[in-house]
Amino acid sequence: MPQQGRKRHVSITDVAARAGVSITTVSHVLSGQRPVSAATTAKVKQVIAELGYEPNRLARGLRLRRTDTVALVIPDITNPFYPQIARGLQNVLGPAGVQVLVTSTDADPAAEEAAVQQMITRRVDGLAFAGYQTDHRRVAAAAEVGIPVVLLGGRTTRPGIDVVSSDDVAGGEIAAEYLLGRGYTRVAFITGAERVGAPANRVLGYRHALREAGMTFAPSLVVREEISRDGGARAMRQLLALRRPPDAVLCTNDMVALGALDGAKAQGLRVPQDVAVMGFDDIEIAALTTPALTTVSIRPLEQGEAIGRLLLGRLDGSAPRGAQRILFDPAVVHRDSA
């Protein structure tokens, strides 16, 4: 006997029949790969909504050689900057039916290479890659097999690899200028161990601002530590132990700046009365600390959305030929810590 109450599966044939068009036309509306008139497209989409039709994504993926997945490889999933990147990606890719797979590598080069290889094996449609050391060689294997790649940060002119980045040199420069313009005379910088990538570029901007202000660069005021809250606290203790400690500390990101705040408070110092602290990134928690953190905004949500648009453009063929680079201008966010 037939089962009662079972919901009948709606097929593409049902949609075509109700809309009065061919199955091929419905397929073109769903894929967006062929032009269909606006009136017909609207009619088909209305029928799809009325019938509750759900495309068979597995069959579609096999036919188009698509998996409808994009990978996001990041160095530290605990840093709130990267979830904002992921949110931006989802804002763009989600409505297009593309899922985002996120993997964290702890900024380990071997783990980064392994993650890229794993995503190639998974046959992702696109790859967004972020690392403290932005290097296109990490993702070359993906580009070589035809996977569109977007680097978060760095520079490249390699075919198949686009770049979305903040202007980190300018960011370091305007941050240092902000502190110098408020009368601080011994401005330190807490950065990472790597001498390339975004942290290194921010130090370059800082040094340029010092030079333009006629001030001598003091190597002892640049501390290289783990890029984390704990690393920021350790670096702050090192700076405060100097014979002439700094009166302001610029940090390579907001998590490091939170650690610097911890280090200052542990020494009984007031921020900013005894020492100013300034971050970089403008993550959500920066506005919630006590004191609220003065920082540099590089718009991570918008960067994530730009990455998503670049990847979609590569997948549907609408992106311009040649490697693309989208640069976001940084801006100082004035709060209470400096």
Summary of the structure (lengths in Angstrom):
residues: 338
radius of gyration: 24.9
end to end distance: 76.9
largest distance: 91.0
contacts: 1139
relative contact order: 0.12
helix: 46%
strand: 16%
